[in-house]
Amino acid sequence: MLSVVETATSTLINQQSSGRSPDDLLVALAATQADDPRRPALRDGAIEAWMPLARHLARRYGGRGAPDDDLAQTAFVGLIKAVDNFDHSRGVDFSGYAIPTIIGEIKRYFRDRTWAVRVPRRLQELRLSISAANSVLTQTLGRLPTVADIASYLDVTEETVLEGLEGARAYRATSLSTPIGADGNRELGDTLGDDDHEIDLVEIRVALDPALATLPERERQILSLRFHGNLTQAQIADRIGVSQMHVSRLITRSLAALRHQLSDDVAA
């Protein structure tokens, strides 16, 4: 909590600094020591005075998929870093120092926060290099550059360029609910394949046919009624004229014979 004296001092500094130019505030800030009670108010005043520059730079990067409020906040972070690290004694204009600092912060935001799928930083930086090379080569060549053109310009292999282009696809994600087709009655997710668990049974079914052929006809009929016709053992017994217990014994014996036959086939 600020003391009454500090609060009064801060208020006085704000009132005194309200008529100063942004550069004057930076000069005054540079002239104060780290423990000077006036420094926090001067720092806040300098940051506030240069906020229009940060907002202007943030607007330049609007419309690229990032919320405007996030871009503005990121630009303000860059501005704060510029104010805190600016060395007035070097005689450099503050805007010339602040602009690359703020833009660098915004670019880091796009690099680290806006990728739909996180990829290695190397690929993120490679994507930016490819994009810049593409713009330069399009102007100098008068046409869209090829992969070989970009590779030569960046002094990398064509495989590296292709890797960067492939990684760039992770920057934007497409929803599986996106409508596709002429009438839009299908979704992108409908075109994706899925695991077919029936494939695992194909080999067994192929081997099962000759194994079934080795069983007596009545046992084949009982198995068909039980597993294809979905009849109960009692219903099967009534249909073929035997007891339910006998049907149960025949099913057990038939399945054992099939397992033995299939095991021999696998071993062979």
Salt bridges, closest charged atoms under 4 A:
ASP36 OD2 - ARG38 NH2 2.92
ASP84 OD1 - ARG43 NE 2.73
ASP87 OD2 - ARG90 NE 3.58
GLU105 OE1 - LYS81 NZ 3.02
GLU105 OE1 - ARG108 NH2 2.69
ASP112 OD1 - ARG111 NE 3.04
ASP112 OD1 - ARG121 NH2 3.60
GLU125 OE2 - ARG111 NH1 3.99
ASP149 OD2 - ARG143 NH1 2.96
GLU163 OE2 - ARG122 NH2 2.81
GLU166 OE1 - ARG169 NH1 3.49
GLU198 OE1 - ARG205 NH2 2.86
GLU219 OE2 - ARG253 NH2 2.46
ASP264 OD2 - HIS260 NE2 3.14
